[in-house]
Amino acid sequence: MITTSPSLLMRLQKGKEAQAWPRFVKLYTPVLYGWVRSQGISSDEAADIVQEVFALLVEKLPTFQYNREKSFAGWLRTVTVNKCRDHYRRGKNRPVLTDPQVDPAIPDNVEQFSVDEYRRRLARRALEIMQSEFQPATWKACWQSVVTNRPAADIAAELGISVNAVYVAKSRVLRRLREELDGIWE
């Protein structure tokens, strides 16, 4: 298991840890791609826009100031929506949208990227990345406890471990998830 480390956002801003950007890109690519696709942009063009967002983040993230009024998620949503708007301003054809509530021309559609959706996508991606850090039994014990909400005694019997080991597994995985999302998940 990876040891406790400073928040990923802080590591990116300081630029001193070689693994910070690859980890950030691995974590955020599916989230950003989903946001861009939800704006009605084709998959090929969405991949290009995600790259544009990352290029801007490399430039602007070192000066980003986290505070209660300016969350990272809100800032990232704004950057992403603006890149989508730039895409349309460059003369790209507006797509036929399948969701009538999604309109890239409407300034207020930043709210479409709800905090809940952001957190769900980010947590899902972080968990996918983190799974390899844990023994299969540890992972399964946590998953069964948290996601399927099975009783610890049933999980322990199935995996051949103690009930306490189920609680320890759950605690370890959730603590690691909090570490991974520290400073990013507001």
Secondary structure, DSSP 8 states (H G I E B T S, - for coil): -------HHHHHHHT--TTHHHHHHHHHHHHHHHHHHTTT--HHHHHHHHHHHHHHHHHHGGG----SSS-HHHHHHHHHHHHHHHHHHTT------SSTT--TTSGGGGGGS-HHHHHHHHHHHHHHHHGGGS-HHHHHHHHHHHTS---HHHHHHHHTS-HHHHHHHHHHHHHHHHHHHTTT--
